[in-house]
Structure formats: structure tokens, C-alpha cells
């Protein structure tokens, strides 16, 4: 029942641009859609996709680790640590990602006199950005665990690490998982911003191909389709994982 | 397990081998002096009910016993041995060398339901014994199954807590403490969050434990339970023990006006 609905939604989402293209071509005959140029450039787009996915995975792994540290610092007993991380999180949350990327790329070398490769500067900025968001998700998850549960684990005699390992982390992960996944999918799409700074990701390759072929609309549509074809199955998998992990709940999420 | 309840010797309360012997317990939250010098002794095998209105300090007292609240001043001995001590609020809280072992001999059941939701009932019952008591898994499971049958949850072994009623959760939580081989159980208003029709099944388990000789300290609003099961009733008000004695005395001939006023309101 549920899967059927999901697939139907996907079908509509996929059909919409095609219908749109169909209508558009009738109303504006001046533009002649031609997807025939696409196949020969698929290898180039494929290369870009590899870069996009590698960048995404790198940032997810490092960013999530950073997120754990950020959550720990936000919940720390030490006020200074709390203030510092709160400041960092708010800066990341309240400024545009593109500005953060440009800053890391152009301003850091000027300010600190260090020359870093473009890819490193951009990965660094994106990691800081997503680390803040992951951190907030973890913090909210940890804080949603009732105090009595933590006290019970303590009374059972579990050590700090045992409490983390068997009680707090498993519960937090289950609570936070949906947020982590949607953040990660958001990140996957947001990596397209790096194309503006010359990293040869999927978006960048798309722009190159568009310039070479004078077919920007077809190329952009194809690029969008590729992003969709990667992200959508991930959301489906995530949904199944979520249902599996929340099977303990009386009312499935 | 089915012996009739025999109140322990009254003199045991003055015995240095008491299960819990708390002296001069003080606790302050900010400007609020919650406990202002409480003395309480619980004999081995004794069931003590602590009654009093909300905010009288009874739950806080229970929590200092198991060190969930750090006492500001006072001393606690457990099973006749030094456990926690603090001379004054500005002095350090001293944990006796045997602190951990003594603390592990005490279990606590909360008002809210504290089974770990991501684990099945049997996993809840065996986590502590396996990880902390280093019990073999097979043995922990076997004991847990026996305890589940004892509290009437033999068929809920593999259920997740969310699929249990409040009464079943509390019974499982009691079984979890029993599987830790506790010698003393602390109950903090364990029936207060329950639908009225579920209170009885939990009290029944507690009654059975009492008759089996478990040492129990029960903070409760269930006066009938205090009356029929407790060997001794302690009435607290405003951070002190106002009056204590056998149920017949507290409920029949209360000595203090404050006790009488409280009982008139709740009975």
C-alpha cells in the first residue's frame, strides 16, 4: 500500500518535466528540444557523478564524526565549550552555504596566508557546515532521551561507555536517523555548489557539456535526472531502514 | 516465597546491621531546602512506606540513598557498612571503598516507565547481569525467564516495552531489578503514572516481594498498600520525618497534628 504510493509519487515526479517539455515545445516553437546529443556526453557526466558521490561520502563520514563532537560540546558541563560551539553552529546555520564555500576558498588563504588546494578548502567548508547540522540533530536526539532512562542505566551499574554503547547511542540513532538521512540527501544535492569554484563534480561537468553543445536545457534536465536517480533509491532504502529500526515502537513511524 | 509477612524485630531499627541507616541527611536545590536533617533506618527484610504530600522530600530522600541526588550533608550506611558521607555542604562527598558493591545491592523502580524501548523485555532483564555482574548469558536468560513468570509476564519475553501496558512495564522493571540480585529495592511512586485498573497488579507483585522477605522502601500515595503491607510507615513533611511507627499507629492514632491533617486529606 505504502510502497505503491511512493512509486506513484516518483512516477509523477519523473513525468512532470517530460510533460512540461512537451507543452513548452508546442507553445514556444523557437526552442527545438534535442536530447540526441546527450548519450555521447554521458561518460563525462559519469565522471562528474563519481566526484559528487565521493565528495558526499567524505563529508558525511567526517561531518558526522564532527557532529558527535559538536553535540558533546553543546551538552558539556563547561560553559565556554557550550558558548563556542553554539556560536559556531549559529554561524553555520544562519549564513548561506555558498558564502561559506567562497569564504573558505578565497578568504582563508588571504587571512592565514596558507595555500590549500581548492578541493580541500571546499571539503573543509562543507564538513564544517554539515557537522553543525549533524551536531544539532544528535544533540536534540540525546536530549529527547528521558532522564530516568539514563539514571536507570546508571543504577544498573553500567559504566559510562556501556551506557553510551547499549542505551544512549542506539536510542539516539533511532530517533535521529530520519533527520540524518534527509540532511545527507540535502548535502548530496548541495555539493553541486562546489561547481562554482571549479571542482569537477556532476554539476560542473554538466555546465562544461552545456557550453560545448549549446544544449543547456537538455543537459541540465539530464543532470537533474541523474541526481534524482541517485537520491530517490536512497530515500526508499532509508525508509525501509527506518521502519526496521522503529519496529520496537507501538505505532510505526 | 509464600510465607506470611513477619514484621522484623522492632529493635532492628537501632541495629548497626540495618539494611540502610541514614543520618542527618540534608539536601538543597538552589534556595529550596528539600531535606533538613532526616534520620531513617531500614532493617533487613523490612518494608518501610514513606508517605507525605508532594514536595515533602520523600522522593529526594530515596534518591540520595542510591546517590542519584548527592547529599549535601549526612551519612548513609548500607548493610551495616560505610557507604556515603559528607560532613558539611562545603566538604567533599566521601564514597566508601565498598561504595560500588553496596550501591549495586540496591535497585530502584521509577514512577515513569524506564524499560529501554529499543530492547525486548528479556534483553532489558539480562543487560545488567551480563555486562555488570558478568553472568553467563544462558544463566542470565534462564533467571530472567523465571522472574518474568514470577511477575506474571512469562509470555512477554520477546515483546518490546511499547507493546506492554503500564502495569506490565512496571512489573518487568521490578523483574529487571530482581535479576540484578538486589537485596534492597527502592520504589518511587511506581503506581502514580498508572491507570487505576492497572495499579493492583503492580501492588500485588510488591506484596509478594514483601512476603518473600525483600527489604523495601516504598514512597507511595497508596495508603491502603502502606496500611496492609508496610511494617513501618514514615510520614514526612517539609523535609523532615514528622512521625513514624507501625501502620496501626500512624493510621489509627497519629500523634502529630501535621500527620492527622495529611491523613484527613488523603483518606
Interface residues (C-beta under 8 A of the other chain):
Chain A: X146 X148 X149 X151 X152 X153 X154 X155 X156 X157 X158 X162 X166 X167 X170 X171 X174 X247 X248 X249 X250
Chain B: X66 X68 X100 X103 X104 X106 X107 X108 X110 X112 X114 X116 X117 X118 X119 X127 X128 X131 X132 X133 X160 X161 X162 X163 X176 X180
